[in-house]
Amino acid sequence: MPSLEPILPHLVPFVLVAFRLGGMFLLAPMLTSAMIPPRFKVLMVIAMAGSLYPTLPHVAAPDLDLFSLLPMVVCELAIGFVMGLIAAVPLAAMEMAGVVAGQQVGFGLARVYNPEMEADTDILGQLLFYLAIGAFVALNGVETLFVSLADTFHRVPPGGMLAITPPLDMLLGVIMSGFELAMRVAAPVTGITLLLVVALGVVGKTMPQLNIMAVGFTLKIVGAISILAAATHVISAVAGDEVRDVLSRITQWAPSVAPAIR
């Protein structure tokens, strides 16, 4: 019977590699989708860890107990989690833009289930969210995340960081940029809705016999959908630029996680 002793020294580093990869599956776009079975996610993490581990610099596994291993596992998870969180901000911003626009039009009661976020969302929010997903896929977002995460292993070996400093400046910058993106995308629908409300108010004063509630609801929906369809090309370009900028920030942050191994 083959001996397992040659494998045992690699067990702890391999587990730490898997946890760093698994951290990205907690919040990264597409990887967190409820449509992907949890067992398949676990198999993906193990398979990717198995393909990545042989390429890493060899680090001798120290003698660890449960209490010293737990902080390492948390830090490994945090590295992947932070990268996934930053990548998810533009997509959440696009969904927020759709929710803001939908509330102005009257789609607030029409809710649909978003399997990516595992929550109910607005119809327009769902539409803009999948538009952002398309931009993320077109820009090789998933591949960029995995390449950036793999680069961190050459800067920080598995278990080589007992405390991680979150990139708060970059995270706040991405969140502020996401809010700006949401307001810019929702602005055309909000603007046309405001103009229609003012126009309907004037018409309602001059023609009291007209049922403004029935006419206004239809006009706001038609106007909002029309302006959104006309601005789809611009919105997709803006969303693509935001996703590209966020992926660039992640790529720049990954090598700066810790000083290079010498």
Protein Blocks (a to p, Z undefined) as FASTA:
>chain_A
ZZfklmmmmmmmmmmmmmmmmmmmmmpghklpmklcfklmmmmmmmmmmmmmmmpccddd
ddddfklmmmmmmmmmmmmmmmmmmmmmmmmmmmmmmmmmmmmnopmmmccddfklopac
dfklmmmmmmmmmmmmmnommmmmmmmmmmmmmmmcghiacbdcddfklmmmmmmmmmmm
mmmmmmmmmmmmmmmmmmmmmmmmmmmmbcfklmmmmmmmmmmmmmmmmmmmmmmmmmmm
mmmmmmmmmmmmmmmmpccdZZ
